[in-house]
């Protein structure tokens, strides 16, 4: 049997890994990036250290290019080197007629074009709408706005490690992952 490709794990940034606030919360931020007071989600460094040992890591955010680059340079441990760092420019824009506003979609077709097998790709995001074209690859996390008791990234590490040897990740029901396991 062929060994499986290492999974490509694509991470969102805002409200998934951190909270970048216009106005600081009642406590001191962990760092500042541009005009933002940045708070890191609990267990973030542990999470990045652990998953980077078992997965190929990439970053895809619908924020601006400069912001995304600064975030990766600031919060990623030096030895965690993403395969790619994508920002808004790689997203597709759609119009939501109900809310009368634009929104961004991360279409994994663009990832497939880079040569990745989508059966071995996972995308972690707090906004289901942004991955609506590829829900089979998505793991949704609860949006995070600074709660210090949150342990989502700890749970996510455990869950992801269970998926490593699954051949086709798109066939695995991942909704409700926190209760289900796989
Ligand atoms: Mg987000």
Backbone and ligand atoms as CSV (ligand in chain L), in Angstrom:
chain,resi,resn,atom,element,x,y,z
A,1,UNK,N,N,0.842,-1.202,0.000
A,1,UNK,CA,C,0.000,0.000,0.000
A,1,UNK,C,C,0.874,1.247,0.000
A,2,UNK,N,N,0.507,2.216,-0.807
A,2,UNK,CA,C,1.243,3.484,-0.861
A,2,UNK,C,C,1.140,4.215,0.486
A,3,UNK,N,N,2.216,4.787,0.969
A,3,UNK,CA,C,2.051,5.617,2.177
A,3,UNK,C,C,1.189,6.836,1.837
A,4,UNK,N,N,0.420,7.297,2.803
A,4,UNK,CA,C,-0.458,8.452,2.563
A,4,UNK,C,C,0.372,9.722,2.564
A,5,UNK,N,N,-0.035,10.674,1.721
A,5,UNK,CA,C,0.581,12.012,1.784
A,5,UNK,C,C,0.330,12.604,3.155
A,6,UNK,N,N,1.284,13.386,3.622
A,6,UNK,CA,C,1.038,14.097,4.876
A,6,UNK,C,C,-0.096,15.109,4.652
A,7,UNK,N,N,-0.996,15.182,5.600
A,7,UNK,CA,C,-2.149,16.081,5.452
A,7,UNK,C,C,-1.692,17.533,5.396
A,8,UNK,N,N,-2.321,18.298,4.505
A,8,UNK,CA,C,-2.127,19.749,4.494
A,8,UNK,C,C,-3.229,20.357,5.370
A,9,UNK,N,N,-2.815,21.064,6.390
A,9,UNK,CA,C,-3.752,21.675,7.338
A,9,UNK,C,C,-3.732,23.186,7.105
A,10,UNK,N,N,-4.847,23.712,6.601
A,10,UNK,CA,C,-4.921,25.144,6.283
A,10,UNK,C,C,-5.639,25.863,7.421
A,11,UNK,N,N,-4.962,26.836,7.986
A,11,UNK,CA,C,-5.502,27.510,9.173
A,11,UNK,C,C,-5.968,28.921,8.847
A,12,UNK,N,N,-7.139,29.231,9.359
A,12,UNK,CA,C,-7.618,30.610,9.364
A,12,UNK,C,C,-6.899,31.341,10.515
A,13,UNK,N,N,-6.968,32.652,10.534
A,13,UNK,CA,C,-6.327,33.397,11.622
A,13,UNK,C,C,-7.352,34.002,12.587
A,14,UNK,N,N,-8.099,35.003,12.097
A,14,UNK,CA,C,-8.937,35.785,13.022
A,14,UNK,C,C,-10.088,34.977,13.604
A,15,UNK,N,N,-10.213,35.079,14.902
A,15,UNK,CA,C,-11.229,34.362,15.686
A,15,UNK,C,C,-11.043,32.852,15.667
A,16,UNK,N,N,-10.012,32.369,14.949
A,16,UNK,CA,C,-9.679,30.945,14.996
A,16,UNK,C,C,-8.435,30.754,15.865
A,17,UNK,N,N,-7.370,31.507,15.537
A,17,UNK,CA,C,-6.120,31.382,16.301
A,17,UNK,C,C,-5.932,32.529,17.279
A,18,UNK,N,N,-6.556,33.652,16.967
A,18,UNK,CA,C,-6.361,34.847,17.804
A,18,UNK,C,C,-7.534,35.797,17.646
A,19,UNK,N,N,-7.519,36.816,18.492
A,19,UNK,CA,C,-8.496,37.893,18.370
A,19,UNK,C,C,-7.737,39.206,18.271
A,20,UNK,N,N,-7.916,39.887,17.139
A,20,UNK,CA,C,-7.259,41.183,16.931
A,20,UNK,C,C,-8.306,42.270,17.153
A,21,UNK,N,N,-8.182,42.977,18.271
A,21,UNK,CA,C,-9.230,43.914,18.675
A,21,UNK,C,C,-8.873,45.344,18.287
A,22,UNK,N,N,-9.864,46.077,17.782
A,22,UNK,CA,C,-9.687,47.517,17.537
A,22,UNK,C,C,-9.483,48.233,18.860
A,23,UNK,N,N,-10.324,47.844,19.807
A,23,UNK,CA,C,-10.216,48.431,21.140
A,23,UNK,C,C,-9.812,47.335,22.104
A,24,UNK,N,N,-8.731,47.543,22.862
A,24,UNK,CA,C,-8.229,46.473,23.724
A,24,UNK,C,C,-9.279,45.989,24.712
A,25,UNK,N,N,-9.171,44.735,25.084
A,25,UNK,CA,C,-10.015,44.170,26.137
A,25,UNK,C,C,-9.516,44.711,27.481
A,26,UNK,N,N,-10.131,44.259,28.552
A,26,UNK,CA,C,-9.750,44.772,29.875
A,26,UNK,C,C,-8.351,44.324,30.286
A,27,UNK,N,N,-7.795,43.340,29.610
A,27,UNK,CA,C,-6.440,42.916,29.966
A,27,UNK,C,C,-5.443,43.308,28.875
A,28,UNK,N,N,-4.178,43.232,29.275
A,28,UNK,CA,C,-3.106,43.621,28.368
A,28,UNK,C,C,-3.050,42.643,27.183
A,29,UNK,N,N,-2.883,43.135,25.966
A,29,UNK,CA,C,-2.796,42.208,24.828
A,29,UNK,C,C,-1.498,41.401,24.853
A,30,UNK,N,N,-1.493,40.282,24.134
A,30,UNK,CA,C,-0.265,39.470,24.039
A,30,UNK,C,C,0.745,40.130,23.109
A,31,UNK,N,N,0.243,40.837,22.118
A,31,UNK,CA,C,1.137,41.593,21.241
A,31,UNK,C,C,0.306,42.602,20.472
A,32,UNK,N,N,1.001,43.427,19.697
A,32,UNK,CA,C,0.299,44.381,18.835
A,32,UNK,C,C,0.718,44.106,17.408
A,33,UNK,N,N,-0.258,44.147,16.530
A,33,UNK,CA,C,0.055,44.005,15.112
A,33,UNK,C,C,-0.664,45.132,14.396
A,34,UNK,N,N,0.097,46.008,13.762
A,34,UNK,CA,C,-0.502,47.203,13.171
A,34,UNK,C,C,-1.288,47.936,14.248
A,35,UNK,N,N,-2.522,48.322,13.954
A,35,UNK,CA,C,-3.310,49.074,14.931
A,35,UNK,C,C,-4.014,48.173,15.954
A,36,UNK,N,N,-3.831,46.871,15.878
A,36,UNK,CA,C,-4.648,45.957,16.673
A,36,UNK,C,C,-3.959,45.486,17.951
A,37,UNK,N,N,-4.789,45.355,18.982
A,37,UNK,CA,C,-4.357,44.685,20.211
A,37,UNK,C,C,-4.675,43.212,20.007
A,38,UNK,N,N,-3.637,42.386,20.017
A,38,UNK,CA,C,-3.827,40.987,19.636
A,38,UNK,C,C,-3.780,40.074,20.857
A,39,UNK,N,N,-4.805,39.239,20.958
A,39,UNK,CA,C,-4.899,38.248,22.032
A,39,UNK,C,C,-4.809,36.868,21.411
A,40,UNK,N,N,-3.954,36.038,21.983
A,40,UNK,CA,C,-3.753,34.703,21.414
A,40,UNK,C,C,-4.698,33.707,22.080
A,41,UNK,N,N,-5.304,32.881,21.292
A,41,UNK,CA,C,-6.217,31.869,21.828
A,41,UNK,C,C,-5.439,30.926,22.749
A,42,UNK,N,N,-6.024,30.529,23.863
A,42,UNK,CA,C,-5.292,29.637,24.768
A,42,UNK,C,C,-4.802,28.372,24.041
A,43,UNK,N,N,-3.610,27.930,24.384
A,43,UNK,CA,C,-2.960,26.730,23.834
A,43,UNK,C,C,-2.474,26.912,22.394
A,44,UNK,N,N,-2.426,28.149,21.907
A,44,UNK,CA,C,-2.041,28.363,20.509
A,44,UNK,C,C,-0.635,27.831,20.209
A,45,UNK,N,N,0.331,28.171,21.041
A,45,UNK,CA,C,1.701,27.749,20.726
A,45,UNK,C,C,1.831,26.229,20.804
A,46,UNK,N,N,1.218,25.630,21.798
A,46,UNK,CA,C,1.183,24.155,21.893
A,46,UNK,C,C,0.574,23.546,20.648
A,47,UNK,N,N,-0.520,24.123,20.256
A,47,UNK,CA,C,-1.233,23.632,19.071
A,47,UNK,C,C,-0.317,23.664,17.845
A,48,UNK,N,N,0.310,24.815,17.595
A,48,UNK,CA,C,1.166,24.942,16.410
A,48,UNK,C,C,2.361,23.996,16.491
A,49,UNK,N,N,2.944,23.904,17.667
A,49,UNK,CA,C,4.086,22.998,17.835
A,49,UNK,C,C,3.697,21.555,17.563
A,50,UNK,N,N,2.561,21.157,18.073
A,50,UNK,CA,C,2.162,19.752,17.913
A,50,UNK,C,C,1.722,19.424,16.500
A,51,UNK,N,N,0.837,20.251,15.955
A,51,UNK,CA,C,0.324,19.884,14.627
A,51,UNK,C,C,1.419,19.969,13.556
A,52,UNK,N,N,2.372,20.877,13.753
A,52,UNK,CA,C,3.413,21.005,12.729
A,52,UNK,C,C,4.341,19.791,12.691
A,53,UNK,N,N,4.285,18.981,13.722
A,53,UNK,CA,C,5.091,17.749,13.686
A,53,UNK,C,C,4.441,16.672,12.832
A,54,UNK,N,N,3.148,16.790,12.598
A,54,UNK,CA,C,2.418,15.713,11.925
A,54,UNK,C,C,1.729,16.138,10.636
A,55,UNK,N,N,1.646,17.437,10.407
A,55,UNK,CA,C,0.907,17.939,9.245
A,55,UNK,C,C,1.763,18.965,8.507
A,56,UNK,N,N,1.466,19.127,7.234
A,56,UNK,CA,C,1.985,20.296,6.531
A,56,UNK,C,C,1.038,21.436,6.874
A,57,UNK,N,N,1.591,22.579,7.150
A,57,UNK,CA,C,0.779,23.701,7.623
A,57,UNK,C,C,0.703,24.775,6.536
A,58,UNK,N,N,-0.468,25.372,6.409
A,58,UNK,CA,C,-0.613,26.541,5.545
A,58,UNK,C,C,-1.554,27.515,6.240
A,59,UNK,N,N,-1.515,28.759,5.798
A,59,UNK,CA,C,-2.367,29.789,6.389
A,59,UNK,C,C,-3.169,30.424,5.270
A,60,UNK,N,N,-4.465,30.587,5.532
A,60,UNK,CA,C,-5.308,31.277,4.557
A,60,UNK,C,C,-6.324,32.116,5.315
A,61,UNK,N,N,-6.183,33.421,5.167
A,61,UNK,CA,C,-7.061,34.355,5.856
A,61,UNK,C,C,-7.679,35.281,4.822
A,62,UNK,N,N,-8.854,35.794,5.116
A,62,UNK,CA,C,-9.457,36.764,4.184
A,62,UNK,C,C,-9.086,38.199,4.577
A,63,UNK,N,N,-8.096,38.350,5.443
A,63,UNK,CA,C,-7.595,39.690,5.763
A,63,UNK,C,C,-6.522,40.100,4.749
A,64,UNK,N,N,-5.981,41.311,4.952
A,64,UNK,CA,C,-5.037,41.833,3.968
A,64,UNK,C,C,-3.687,41.108,4.039
A,65,UNK,N,N,-2.991,41.158,2.938
A,65,UNK,CA,C,-1.716,40.451,2.813
A,65,UNK,C,C,-0.716,40.870,3.905
A,66,UNK,N,N,-0.560,42.177,4.098
A,66,UNK,CA,C,0.434,42.653,5.068
A,66,UNK,C,C,0.117,42.188,6.481
A,67,UNK,N,N,-1.163,42.250,6.826
A,67,UNK,CA,C,-1.587,41.811,8.151
A,67,UNK,C,C,-1.291,40.319,8.352
A,68,UNK,N,N,-1.646,39.524,7.355
A,68,UNK,CA,C,-1.465,38.072,7.479
A,68,UNK,C,C,0.021,37.728,7.625
A,69,UNK,N,N,0.853,38.373,6.819
A,69,UNK,CA,C,2.306,38.143,6.922
A,69,UNK,C,C,2.808,38.519,8.321
A,70,UNK,N,N,2.360,39.664,8.818
A,70,UNK,CA,C,2.814,40.100,10.148
A,70,UNK,C,C,2.376,39.123,11.226
A,71,UNK,N,N,1.145,38.626,11.103
A,71,UNK,CA,C,0.658,37.678,12.107
A,71,UNK,C,C,1.545,36.427,12.113
A,72,UNK,N,N,1.793,35.888,10.945
A,72,UNK,CA,C,2.589,34.654,10.891
A,72,UNK,C,C,3.985,34.912,11.461
A,73,UNK,N,N,4.591,36.042,11.082
A,73,UNK,CA,C,5.929,36.357,11.601
A,73,UNK,C,C,5.931,36.535,13.114
A,74,UNK,N,N,4.821,37.014,13.651
A,74,UNK,CA,C,4.787,37.319,15.078
A,74,UNK,C,C,4.400,36.114,15.926
A,75,UNK,N,N,3.416,35.347,15.476
A,75,UNK,CA,C,2.885,34.318,16.390
A,75,UNK,C,C,3.352,32.895,16.103
A,76,UNK,N,N,3.863,32.636,14.920
A,76,UNK,CA,C,4.283,31.268,14.627
A,76,UNK,C,C,5.681,31.017,15.185
A,77,UNK,N,N,5.880,29.875,15.864
A,77,UNK,CA,C,7.241,29.531,16.262
A,77,UNK,C,C,8.130,29.477,15.016
A,78,UNK,N,N,9.392,29.834,15.185
A,78,UNK,CA,C,10.293,29.979,14.029
A,78,UNK,C,C,10.414,28.710,13.197
A,79,UNK,N,N,10.261,27.553,13.833
A,79,UNK,CA,C,10.462,26.288,13.118
A,79,UNK,C,C,9.189,25.824,12.413
A,80,UNK,N,N,8.104,26.546,12.581
A,80,UNK,CA,C,6.876,26.193,11.859
A,80,UNK,C,C,6.814,27.047,10.590
A,81,UNK,N,N,7.101,26.400,9.475
A,81,UNK,CA,C,7.182,27.158,8.220
A,81,UNK,C,C,6.025,26.743,7.311
A,82,UNK,N,N,5.056,27.648,7.137
A,82,UNK,CA,C,3.890,27.300,6.318
A,82,UNK,C,C,4.266,27.032,4.871
A,83,UNK,N,N,3.544,26.097,4.262
A,83,UNK,CA,C,3.747,25.796,2.835
A,83,UNK,C,C,3.340,27.003,1.991
A,84,UNK,N,N,2.279,27.681,2.428
A,84,UNK,CA,C,1.908,28.941,1.783
A,84,UNK,C,C,1.166,29.813,2.780
A,85,UNK,N,N,1.215,31.105,2.504
A,85,UNK,CA,C,0.505,32.083,3.338
A,85,UNK,C,C,-0.346,32.902,2.389
A,86,UNK,N,N,-1.649,32.642,2.434
A,86,UNK,CA,C,-2.556,33.306,1.502
A,86,UNK,C,C,-3.460,34.265,2.257
A,87,UNK,N,N,-3.851,35.319,1.533
A,87,UNK,CA,C,-4.698,36.333,2.152
A,87,UNK,C,C,-5.915,36.596,1.265
A,88,UNK,N,N,-6.525,37.739,1.469
A,88,UNK,CA,C,-7.772,38.091,0.775
A,88,UNK,C,C,-7.663,37.953,-0.748
A,89,UNK,N,N,-6.482,38.282,-1.279
A,89,UNK,CA,C,-6.290,38.274,-2.735
A,89,UNK,C,C,-6.602,36.911,-3.354
A,90,UNK,N,N,-6.479,35.854,-2.558
A,90,UNK,CA,C,-6.741,34.508,-3.083
A,90,UNK,C,C,-8.185,34.075,-2.860
A,91,UNK,N,N,-8.957,34.911,-2.196
A,91,UNK,CA,C,-10.356,34.571,-1.936
A,91,UNK,C,C,-11.224,35.002,-3.111
A,92,UNK,N,N,-12.396,34.422,-3.175
A,92,UNK,CA,C,-13.389,34.815,-4.175
A,92,UNK,C,C,-14.413,35.685,-3.456
A,93,UNK,N,N,-14.877,36.728,-4.125
A,93,UNK,CA,C,-15.869,37.604,-3.501
A,93,UNK,C,C,-17.271,37.210,-3.942
A,94,UNK,N,N,-18.164,37.132,-2.994
A,94,UNK,CA,C,-19.567,36.871,-3.302
A,94,UNK,C,C,-20.433,37.916,-2.616
A,95,UNK,N,N,-21.656,38.063,-3.118
A,95,UNK,CA,C,-22.567,39.038,-2.522
A,95,UNK,C,C,-23.701,38.279,-1.835
A,96,UNK,N,N,-23.934,38.626,-0.598
A,96,UNK,CA,C,-25.008,37.989,0.152
A,96,UNK,C,C,-26.262,38.870,0.022
A,97,UNK,N,N,-27.275,38.398,-0.747
A,97,UNK,CA,C,-28.437,39.259,-1.011
A,97,UNK,C,C,-29.257,39.525,0.256
A,98,UNK,N,N,-29.203,38.612,1.189
A,98,UNK,CA,C,-29.999,38.794,2.402
A,98,UNK,C,C,-29.428,39.901,3.284
A,99,UNK,N,N,-28.093,39.903,3.418
A,99,UNK,CA,C,-27.438,40.896,4.285
A,99,UNK,C,C,-26.916,42.108,3.505
A,100,UNK,N,N,-27.072,42.050,2.179
A,100,UNK,CA,C,-26.592,43.141,1.332
A,100,UNK,C,C,-25.123,43.466,1.584
A,101,UNK,N,N,-24.337,42.435,1.657
A,101,UNK,CA,C,-22.907,42.714,1.826
A,101,UNK,C,C,-22.067,41.648,1.137
A,102,UNK,N,N,-20.838,42.042,0.888
A,102,UNK,CA,C,-19.891,41.125,0.265
A,102,UNK,C,C,-19.342,40.164,1.298
A,103,UNK,N,N,-18.999,38.987,0.845
A,103,UNK,CA,C,-18.239,38.110,1.727
A,103,UNK,C,C,-17.207,37.351,0.908
A,104,UNK,N,N,-16.259,36.759,1.615
A,104,UNK,CA,C,-15.138,36.098,0.955
A,104,UNK,C,C,-15.261,34.587,1.081
A,105,UNK,N,N,-14.862,33.924,0.019
A,105,UNK,CA,C,-14.850,32.462,0.019
A,105,UNK,C,C,-13.431,31.972,-0.244
A,106,UNK,N,N,-13.044,30.953,0.491
A,106,UNK,CA,C,-11.773,30.280,0.240
A,106,UNK,C,C,-12.114,29.018,-0.554
A,107,UNK,N,N,-11.809,29.035,-1.816
A,107,UNK,CA,C,-12.179,27.919,-2.691
A,107,UNK,C,C,-10.967,27.000,-2.848
A,108,UNK,N,N,-11.112,25.766,-2.384
A,108,UNK,CA,C,-9.958,24.855,-2.378
A,108,UNK,C,C,-9.540,24.402,-3.775
A,109,UNK,N,N,-10.322,24.772,-4.775
A,109,UNK,CA,C,-9.878,24.527,-6.141
A,109,UNK,C,C,-8.485,25.134,-6.347
A,110,UNK,N,N,-8.287,26.301,-5.727
A,110,UNK,CA,C,-6.991,26.985,-5.866
A,110,UNK,C,C,-5.867,26.196,-5.215
A,111,UNK,N,N,-6.209,25.471,-4.194
A,111,UNK,CA,C,-5.211,24.636,-3.514
A,111,UNK,C,C,-4.921,23.397,-4.370
A,112,UNK,N,N,-5.983,22.844,-4.946
A,112,UNK,CA,C,-5.806,21.673,-5.808
A,112,UNK,C,C,-4.904,22.019,-6.995
A,113,UNK,N,N,-5.081,23.228,-7.516
A,113,UNK,CA,C,-4.251,23.653,-8.659
A,113,UNK,C,C,-2.772,23.726,-8.316
A,114,UNK,N,N,-2.473,23.842,-7.038
A,114,UNK,CA,C,-1.067,23.849,-6.616
A,114,UNK,C,C,-0.520,22.424,-6.518
A,115,UNK,N,N,-1.370,21.437,-6.799
A,115,UNK,CA,C,-0.902,20.057,-6.814
A,115,UNK,C,C,-1.274,19.251,-5.578
A,116,UNK,N,N,-2.054,19.818,-4.691
A,116,UNK,CA,C,-2.451,19.074,-3.492
A,116,UNK,C,C,-3.676,18.207,-3.786
A,117,UNK,N,N,-3.675,17.005,-3.232
A,117,UNK,CA,C,-4.808,16.093,-3.335
A,117,UNK,C,C,-5.822,16.473,-2.252
A,118,UNK,N,N,-6.999,16.892,-2.646
A,118,UNK,CA,C,-7.953,17.424,-1.659
A,118,UNK,C,C,-8.462,16.357,-0.675
A,119,UNK,N,N,-8.233,15.107,-0.998
A,119,UNK,CA,C,-8.581,14.071,-0.005
A,119,UNK,C,C,-7.686,14.167,1.229
A,120,UNK,N,N,-6.564,14.874,1.069
A,120,UNK,CA,C,-5.592,14.997,2.159
A,120,UNK,C,C,-5.417,16.464,2.584
A,121,UNK,N,N,-6.514,17.198,2.506
A,121,UNK,CA,C,-6.476,18.617,2.892
A,121,UNK,C,C,-7.580,18.881,3.911
A,122,UNK,N,N,-7.241,19.583,4.967
A,122,UNK,CA,C,-8.228,20.042,5.948
A,122,UNK,C,C,-8.120,21.552,6.066
A,123,UNK,N,N,-9.260,22.209,6.236
A,123,UNK,CA,C,-9.237,23.654,6.445
A,123,UNK,C,C,-10.002,23.965,7.729
A,124,UNK,N,N,-9.359,24.725,8.590
A,124,UNK,CA,C,-9.945,25.051,9.896
A,124,UNK,C,C,-10.387,26.505,9.857
A,125,UNK,N,N,-11.662,26.746,10.144
A,125,UNK,CA,C,-12.186,28.110,10.060
A,125,UNK,C,C,-13.311,28.290,11.071
A,126,UNK,N,N,-13.485,29.523,11.539
A,126,UNK,CA,C,-14.607,29.785,12.446
A,126,UNK,C,C,-15.844,30.254,11.680
A,127,UNK,N,N,-15.716,30.496,10.371
A,127,UNK,CA,C,-16.838,31.017,9.585
A,127,UNK,C,C,-17.208,30.027,8.484
A,128,UNK,N,N,-18.256,29.236,8.691
A,128,UNK,CA,C,-18.622,28.219,7.693
A,128,UNK,C,C,-18.828,28.798,6.293
A,129,UNK,N,N,-19.355,30.023,6.213
A,129,UNK,CA,C,-19.610,30.632,4.909
A,129,UNK,C,C,-18.337,30.707,4.046
A,130,UNK,N,N,-17.199,30.902,4.698
A,130,UNK,CA,C,-15.960,31.082,3.925
A,130,UNK,C,C,-15.477,29.800,3.285
A,131,UNK,N,N,-15.951,28.689,3.776
A,131,UNK,CA,C,-15.543,27.415,3.174
A,131,UNK,C,C,-16.752,26.658,2.643
A,132,UNK,N,N,-17.785,27.409,2.245
A,132,UNK,CA,C,-19.046,26.768,1.859
A,132,UNK,C,C,-18.902,25.864,0.634
A,133,UNK,N,N,-17.879,26.091,-0.167
A,133,UNK,CA,C,-17.702,25.235,-1.344
A,133,UNK,C,C,-16.987,23.932,-1.021
A,134,UNK,N,N,-16.419,23.859,0.145
A,134,UNK,CA,C,-15.591,22.696,0.477
A,134,UNK,C,C,-15.873,22.183,1.881
A,135,UNK,N,N,-17.145,22.092,2.214
A,135,UNK,CA,C,-17.458,21.710,3.597
A,135,UNK,C,C,-16.924,20.321,3.952
A,136,UNK,N,N,-16.695,19.510,2.929
A,136,UNK,CA,C,-16.140,18.171,3.187
A,136,UNK,C,C,-14.721,18.211,3.728
A,137,UNK,N,N,-14.045,19.325,3.516
A,137,UNK,CA,C,-12.669,19.479,4.011
A,137,UNK,C,C,-12.604,20.298,5.302
A,138,UNK,N,N,-13.749,20.812,5.718
A,138,UNK,CA,C,-13.717,21.841,6.766
A,138,UNK,C,C,-13.907,21.285,8.174
A,139,UNK,N,N,-13.209,21.911,9.081
A,139,UNK,CA,C,-13.456,21.707,10.509
A,139,UNK,C,C,-13.776,23.091,11.065
A,140,UNK,N,N,-14.959,23.224,11.610
A,140,UNK,CA,C,-15.380,24.527,12.134
A,140,UNK,C,C,-15.049,24.629,13.611
A,141,UNK,N,N,-14.442,25.751,13.954
A,141,UNK,CA,C,-14.197,26.006,15.375
A,141,UNK,C,C,-15.115,27.145,15.833
A,142,UNK,N,N,-15.321,27.213,17.123
A,142,UNK,CA,C,-16.130,28.299,17.674
A,142,UNK,C,C,-15.336,29.595,17.554
A,143,UNK,N,N,-15.964,30.671,17.043
A,143,UNK,CA,C,-15.229,31.945,16.966
A,143,UNK,C,C,-14.777,32.383,18.360
A,144,UNK,N,N,-13.551,32.853,18.423
A,144,UNK,CA,C,-12.971,33.200,19.730
A,144,UNK,C,C,-12.748,34.707,19.835
A,145,UNK,N,N,-13.255,35.277,20.936
A,145,UNK,CA,C,-13.133,36.723,21.141
A,145,UNK,C,C,-12.447,37.069,22.456
A,146,UNK,N,N,-11.629,36.167,22.949
A,146,UNK,CA,C,-10.821,36.523,24.105
A,146,UNK,C,C,-11.092,35.750,25.389
A,147,UNK,N,N,-12.031,34.816,25.353
A,147,UNK,CA,C,-12.341,34.046,26.561
A,147,UNK,C,C,-11.114,33.223,27.009
A,148,UNK,N,N,-10.653,33.503,28.219
A,148,UNK,CA,C,-9.428,32.846,28.682
A,148,UNK,C,C,-9.649,31.389,29.107
A,149,UNK,N,N,-10.894,30.980,29.228
A,149,UNK,CA,C,-11.174,29.593,29.622
A,149,UNK,C,C,-11.392,28.671,28.430
A,150,UNK,N,N,-11.188,29.186,27.259
A,150,UNK,CA,C,-11.430,28.403,26.041
A,150,UNK,C,C,-10.373,27.296,25.896
A,151,UNK,N,N,-10.815,26.097,25.501
A,151,UNK,CA,C,-9.822,25.024,25.284
A,151,UNK,C,C,-9.985,24.362,23.918
A,152,UNK,N,N,-10.572,25.115,23.006
A,152,UNK,CA,C,-10.844,24.581,21.667
A,152,UNK,C,C,-9.576,24.064,20.955
A,153,UNK,N,N,-8.480,24.802,21.071
A,153,UNK,CA,C,-7.270,24.382,20.336
A,153,UNK,C,C,-6.662,23.119,20.930
A,154,UNK,N,N,-6.879,22.933,22.200
A,154,UNK,CA,C,-6.423,21.696,22.833
A,154,UNK,C,C,-7.257,20.511,22.308
A,155,UNK,N,N,-8.566,20.700,22.253
A,155,UNK,CA,C,-9.452,19.655,21.731
A,155,UNK,C,C,-9.154,19.389,20.259
A,156,UNK,N,N,-8.892,20.465,19.531
A,156,UNK,CA,C,-8.631,20.329,18.097
A,156,UNK,C,C,-7.345,19.536,17.847
A,157,UNK,N,N,-6.332,19.776,18.645
A,157,UNK,CA,C,-5.081,19.017,18.490
A,157,UNK,C,C,-5.378,17.522,18.603
A,158,UNK,N,N,-6.110,17.158,19.630
A,158,UNK,CA,C,-6.432,15.737,19.846
A,158,UNK,C,C,-7.211,15.175,18.663
A,159,UNK,N,N,-8.195,15.926,18.220
A,159,UNK,CA,C,-9.041,15.466,17.117
A,159,UNK,C,C,-8.219,15.281,15.839
A,160,UNK,N,N,-7.384,16.261,15.538
A,160,UNK,CA,C,-6.597,16.203,14.302
A,160,UNK,C,C,-5.657,15.001,14.302
A,161,UNK,N,N,-5.071,14.733,15.431
A,161,UNK,CA,C,-4.130,13.611,15.490
A,161,UNK,C,C,-4.835,12.289,15.182
A,162,UNK,N,N,-6.121,12.216,15.505
A,162,UNK,CA,C,-6.888,10.995,15.190
A,162,UNK,C,C,-7.140,10.846,13.690
A,163,UNK,N,N,-7.059,11.932,12.958
A,163,UNK,CA,C,-7.405,11.876,11.524
A,163,UNK,C,C,-6.218,11.517,10.632
A,164,UNK,N,N,-5.037,11.481,11.222
A,164,UNK,CA,C,-3.817,11.362,10.414
A,164,UNK,C,C,-3.815,10.194,9.431
A,165,UNK,N,N,-4.322,9.055,9.878
A,165,UNK,CA,C,-4.209,7.867,9.019
A,165,UNK,C,C,-5.490,7.569,8.243
A,166,UNK,N,N,-6.399,8.532,8.172
A,166,UNK,CA,C,-7.627,8.339,7.377
A,166,UNK,C,C,-7.309,8.714,5.934
A,167,UNK,N,N,-7.607,7.802,5.004
A,167,UNK,CA,C,-7.165,8.024,3.625
A,167,UNK,C,C,-7.890,9.200,2.973
A,168,UNK,N,N,-9.213,9.175,3.029
A,168,UNK,CA,C,-9.969,10.255,2.377
A,168,UNK,C,C,-10.703,11.078,3.435
A,169,UNK,N,N,-10.148,12.231,3.718
A,169,UNK,CA,C,-10.681,13.061,4.812
A,169,UNK,C,C,-12.046,13.646,4.474
A,170,UNK,N,N,-12.350,13.699,3.183
A,170,UNK,CA,C,-13.626,14.305,2.779
A,170,UNK,C,C,-14.808,13.396,3.102
A,171,UNK,N,N,-14.526,12.114,3.306
A,171,UNK,CA,C,-15.610,11.167,3.610
A,171,UNK,C,C,-15.933,11.117,5.093
A,172,UNK,N,N,-15.182,11.811,5.883
A,172,UNK,CA,C,-15.383,11.707,7.327
A,172,UNK,C,C,-16.304,12.837,7.799
A,173,UNK,N,N,-17.325,12.469,8.502
A,173,UNK,CA,C,-18.255,13.475,9.037
A,173,UNK,C,C,-17.524,14.254,10.135
A,174,UNK,N,N,-17.347,15.549,9.891
A,174,UNK,CA,C,-16.557,16.335,10.843
A,174,UNK,C,C,-17.379,17.358,11.618
A,175,UNK,N,N,-18.669,17.474,11.242
A,175,UNK,CA,C,-19.501,18.380,12.046
A,175,UNK,C,C,-19.606,17.774,13.435
A,176,UNK,N,N,-19.763,18.612,14.398
A,176,UNK,CA,C,-19.906,18.095,15.754
A,176,UNK,C,C,-18.663,17.322,16.206
A,177,UNK,N,N,-17.501,17.699,15.671
A,177,UNK,CA,C,-16.269,16.947,15.934
A,177,UNK,C,C,-15.913,16.917,17.416
A,178,UNK,N,N,-16.338,17.915,18.150
A,178,UNK,CA,C,-15.927,17.969,19.566
A,178,UNK,C,C,-16.520,16.834,20.378
A,179,UNK,N,N,-17.709,16.379,19.963
A,179,UNK,CA,C,-18.347,15.301,20.705
A,179,UNK,C,C,-18.144,13.953,20.053
A,180,UNK,N,N,-17.919,13.992,18.782
A,180,UNK,CA,C,-17.991,12.777,18.003
A,180,UNK,C,C,-16.686,11.985,17.981
A,181,UNK,N,N,-15.557,12.656,18.066
A,181,UNK,CA,C,-14.326,11.999,17.627
A,181,UNK,C,C,-14.503,11.867,16.135
A,182,UNK,N,N,-13.916,10.879,15.488
A,182,UNK,CA,C,-14.152,10.769,14.042
A,182,UNK,C,C,-15.163,9.680,13.746
L,1,MG,MG,MG,-11.922,33.773,10.988
